[in-house]
Structure formats: C-alpha cells, structure tokens
Amino acid sequence: MSSGAEERDPEHIHRLLADVSSTVEFVEGRLLRLVREAARGTVPLQDLTAELCFLSKDLRNCYRQLAGAADRRDLSFRTMTALEHVDRHCLWLYRKIYLERAFYTKLDLEAKLRSSISAEGYAIYQEILCEEDGERELLAQSDAEVRNALLGAS
C-alpha cells in the first residue's frame, strides 16, 4: 500500500532509488565476499585492491545519480527518507571500501618492507609506527582529556 504523496513523486525517481539501492546492495555483498576471501588467503592482494577500486568506482557512479535526485524539491517525505537512507549506506560503504583497500595495501607494503630489510631494521620501523600512533592519539584528545592526563587520571 503506497501513500498518496508517494504516488505523486515522479516515477523515474522510484526506479532510480530501486536501481541505486540494488547496486549498493550488490557492491556491499561483493565487498564482504572479497573481505572473507582475503581473510582465507584465496585472492591475491593485487586482485583484491583492483576489485576494491572497481567497487569504489561503481559506488561513485551510483552516488552521483542519488545526489541528483536528492536535490529535487518535489519529493515526498517517504521518498526523501528513503534517499537519505541510501545516502548513509553509500557513505558507510565508501568508507568501508577505502579502509579495506588501505588495510590490504599496507599489508602488502609491510610484507615487501619486511622482506627487503633486516629483522632489526623492521623492529625499529615498528617502534616508529608505535610512536606515531601515540602522537595521533595525543593530538586527537580533547582539552579535558589532556587535563585529566596532567592530573594523573586515566
């Protein structure tokens, strides 16, 4: 059962919403399958990162269509809510794809680094990374958190 306001929305917007939603669901499913395959070691890292780039491109194309529809002023509340839901899904998925690609790229680079330098050099590199993590954590702290640290509270 559809509402009267929804029936007044342009039909192509409903088709676009259905198409974009379907593509976003497909991209998410493919991403999760890739992550599982990578965890099992059944997909080469270069293939994985290339596929993640393709997924990101597909998502961008969908999002452009979605953004064009969201700018319309003649849509019902229900349709706008559905568009916003897909928008949030796209944002989450874009971040997830980026973070997975970055994770596997860093994993590949770390393996290359480990094989090209001595164990002692690699250990020093790991210590540098730990210090950089500490710096990032400190810079992300609020003034209140720094005050607590100065007072000895955790």
C-alpha positions as CSV (number, residue, x, y, z in Angstrom):
1,M,0.0,0.0,0.0
2,S,1.5,3.3,-1.0
3,S,0.7,6.8,0.2
4,G,-0.9,9.4,-2.0
5,A,2.1,11.7,-1.6
6,E,4.4,8.9,-2.8
7,E,2.2,8.3,-5.8
8,R,2.7,11.9,-6.8
9,D,6.5,11.6,-6.8
10,P,7.9,11.2,-10.3
11,E,8.0,7.5,-11.3
12,H,11.6,7.7,-12.5
13,I,12.7,8.7,-9.0
14,H,11.3,5.5,-7.6
15,R,13.0,3.5,-10.4
16,L,16.3,5.3,-9.7
17,L,16.0,4.7,-6.0
18,A,15.4,1.0,-6.6
19,D,18.3,0.7,-9.1
20,V,20.7,2.6,-6.9
21,S,19.7,0.6,-3.8
22,S,20.1,-2.6,-5.7
23,T,23.6,-1.6,-6.9
24,V,24.6,-0.5,-3.4
25,E,23.5,-3.9,-2.0
26,F,25.4,-5.7,-4.7
27,V,28.6,-3.6,-4.0
28,E,28.3,-4.3,-0.3
29,G,27.8,-8.0,-0.9
30,R,30.8,-8.2,-3.2
31,L,32.9,-6.2,-0.7
32,L,32.1,-8.6,2.1
33,R,32.8,-11.7,-0.1
34,L,36.2,-10.1,-1.0
35,V,37.0,-9.5,2.6
36,R,36.1,-13.1,3.5
37,E,38.2,-14.4,0.6
38,A,41.1,-12.2,1.6
39,A,40.9,-13.5,5.2
40,R,41.2,-17.1,3.8
41,G,44.0,-16.0,1.5
42,T,42.2,-17.2,-1.6
43,V,42.5,-13.9,-3.5
44,P,45.8,-12.3,-4.5
45,L,46.4,-8.9,-2.9
46,Q,46.8,-7.1,-6.2
47,D,43.5,-8.6,-7.5
48,L,41.8,-7.6,-4.2
49,T,42.9,-4.0,-4.3
50,A,42.0,-3.7,-8.0
51,E,38.5,-5.1,-7.3
52,L,38.1,-2.7,-4.4
53,C,38.9,0.2,-6.8
54,F,36.2,-1.1,-9.2
55,L,33.7,-1.3,-6.4
56,S,34.5,2.3,-5.4
57,K,34.0,3.5,-8.9
58,D,30.6,1.7,-9.2
59,L,29.6,3.3,-5.9
60,R,30.6,6.7,-7.1
61,N,28.5,6.4,-10.2
62,C,25.5,5.4,-8.1
63,Y,26.1,8.2,-5.7
64,R,26.1,10.8,-8.4
65,Q,22.7,9.6,-9.6
66,L,21.4,9.6,-6.0
67,A,22.8,13.2,-5.3
68,G,21.0,14.4,-8.4
69,A,17.7,13.0,-7.2
70,A,18.2,14.3,-3.6
71,D,18.4,17.9,-4.9
72,R,14.8,17.8,-6.1
73,R,12.3,19.8,-4.2
74,D,9.2,18.0,-5.3
75,L,9.6,14.7,-3.4
76,S,7.5,13.3,-0.5
77,F,8.8,12.8,3.0
78,R,8.9,9.0,2.5
79,T,10.9,9.3,-0.7
80,M,13.3,11.8,0.8
81,T,13.7,9.5,3.8
82,A,14.5,6.5,1.5
83,L,17.0,8.7,-0.4
84,E,18.7,9.7,2.9
85,H,18.9,6.0,4.0
86,V,20.6,5.1,0.7
87,D,22.9,8.1,1.1
88,R,24.0,6.9,4.6
89,H,24.5,3.4,3.2
90,C,26.7,4.9,0.4
91,L,28.8,6.9,2.8
92,W,29.3,3.9,5.1
93,L,30.2,1.7,2.2
94,Y,32.6,4.2,0.6
95,R,34.5,4.4,3.9
96,K,34.5,0.7,4.3
97,I,35.9,0.1,0.8
98,Y,38.5,2.8,1.3
99,L,39.6,1.3,4.7
100,E,39.7,-2.2,3.4
101,R,41.8,-1.1,0.4
102,A,44.1,0.8,2.6
103,F,44.4,-2.1,5.0
104,Y,45.4,-4.6,2.3
105,T,47.7,-2.1,0.6
106,K,49.5,-1.5,3.9
107,L,49.7,-5.3,4.5
108,D,51.3,-5.8,1.1
109,L,53.7,-2.9,1.6
110,E,54.6,-4.2,5.0
111,A,55.4,-7.7,3.6
112,K,57.6,-6.1,0.9
113,L,59.4,-4.0,3.5
114,R,59.9,-7.0,5.9
115,S,61.5,-9.0,3.1
116,S,63.8,-6.2,2.0
117,I,65.3,-5.1,5.3
118,S,66.9,-6.9,8.3
119,A,64.8,-8.1,11.3
120,E,66.5,-5.4,13.4
121,G,65.6,-2.6,10.9
122,Y,62.0,-3.9,10.7
123,A,61.8,-3.8,14.6
124,I,62.9,-0.2,14.6
125,Y,60.3,0.6,11.9
126,Q,57.6,-1.0,14.2
127,E,58.8,1.2,17.1
128,I,58.5,4.3,14.9
129,L,54.9,3.3,14.0
130,C,54.0,2.9,17.7
131,E,55.4,6.4,18.4
132,E,53.3,7.8,15.5
133,D,50.2,6.1,16.9
134,G,50.9,7.7,20.3
135,E,51.3,11.1,18.6
136,R,48.0,10.7,16.8
137,E,46.2,9.7,20.0
138,L,47.5,12.7,21.8
139,L,46.5,15.1,19.0
140,A,43.0,13.6,19.0
141,Q,42.5,14.1,22.7
142,S,40.2,16.9,23.9
143,D,41.5,19.6,26.3
144,A,39.6,17.8,29.1
145,E,41.4,14.5,28.3
146,V,44.7,16.3,28.4
147,R,43.8,18.0,31.7
148,N,42.9,14.6,33.2
149,A,46.2,13.1,31.9
150,L,48.1,16.0,33.5
151,L,46.3,15.4,36.8
152,G,47.2,11.7,36.6
153,A,43.7,10.4,35.9
154,S,43.2,7.8,33.1
